[in-house]
Amino acid sequence: MLVVTRYRVPPADAVSFRDRARRALEVLAAKPGWRGGHVGRAADDPELWVVSSEWENVGSYRRALSSYESKLEAVPLLSLAIDEPTAFEIVATVDSSGASVRAADADEIGLGQAAAPVVPTDFDRS
């Protein structure tokens, strides 16, 4: 799963925000299911920042946020995010060779299907 949070950060707070975001990712990186993360700033709008992370699955992400250290470092930062959806199911991935790195059954097994017999998604509708 992909988690993307965006933030509006005044220029005076940019260095502090960058450091807080990096620390939050360092804490989350120590949790099971972590795959990677980034802190970025928009090239055309220096007040718009993004913190992204990739997880093995939604359960890994939720468990990571429930740890004591995450509640101290990551959750307060997340509370400052722009109010919009942040968790995304990855539906396509391509590596630097141009090859897909998704599982062979990724088009048939959607988010949540391991937890229930049938969980329809928007891809199932005609």
N, C-alpha and C positions, 0 to 999 in steps of 0.2 A: 504494500500500500504506500501511497505517496501522501505526505502531509505538507501543505503549503500554507504558511501564515504570512500575511502582509501587514506592514506597519507604517504609520505616518510618524516620522521622527524629525523634530526641529533640528536645524543644523547645529545648534549649541549642544544638543544631546547625542550627536552622531557617534562620537568615540565611546561614550558610556554605553550606548545601545549596542554597538558592535561587540564590545567586551562582554556584556551580559548575554547576548545571543550566542557568542562563541562558548561561553561557560555552560549555557543550557545545553548546547549540542554535545559538549564534552561529557556532561552528566548522562545524557540520553545514550551516547555512544557506548557506554559501559553496560547497557542493558541487553538482555537476550533479544534477538530478532532485529537488532539494528543493522542496517545495510550501508548507510552513509547520510551525509547532510551537508548543507551549505548555508552561508549567510551572504546575502547580496544586496546591492543598492542599485536602483534603476539608473541607467546611463543618462536618461533624459529628464529625470526628476529626482534630484538628490535627497529629497525628503521621503521618498518611497523605498522601503526596505522589504526584503523577503527572507524568511527562514524556512528552509525546506529540509525534509528528512524522508528517508525511504526505510520501510520496515518489511519484515518477512510477511506479516499479516496484521490485521487490525487488533487482534488480541495482544500481540507483542507490544504494540504502541500503547494500548490502554494500560497494560500492566506496568510498562516503563513509567508512565505518568503517575502511577499510584505509589511509587517508592518515596520514602522520606526525603531523600536528596533531590529528587525531581520536584517535589512539592516546594522545596526551598528555592531551587534555581530555575526550573523550566516553567512551572505553572504560573508564577507571577508575571513572567514575560509573555506567556500566551494570553493572559488576561488583557494585555494591551493591544492585541491584534485587532485589525479591522474586522468588523462583524460580518462574516461571510463564511460559506462552507470551506472547510480546511482539509478534510480527509477524502482522498480520491483512490478509486480502484484503478490499478494500472491495467490498461487494455491493449497496449502495444509498447514494445521496447526494442530498440535496434542498437547494437553495439557498433564500435568504430569500423568493423569490417562490413557493416551493412546487413549483417545477419540478425534475425530475431533471436532474442535470448529468453523468450517466453517458453513455458512448458508446452508440450505437444497438445495437451488437452485444455489449454487456457481458454479457448473459445467455447468450450462446452461446460467448463466448471467455473462458475462466477462467484463473486463475493458472497459468502454466507451459505453456499450450497453444501459445504461440508457439515454444516450444522443442521440442515433440514433436507428432507427428500427433494423438494422443489422450491426454489426461490427465483421467481421470474425477474428478469431485468429488462431494461428498455431495449436490449438487443434481441429479446425473445418476441417482441411485438412486431407484427407486420404492418 
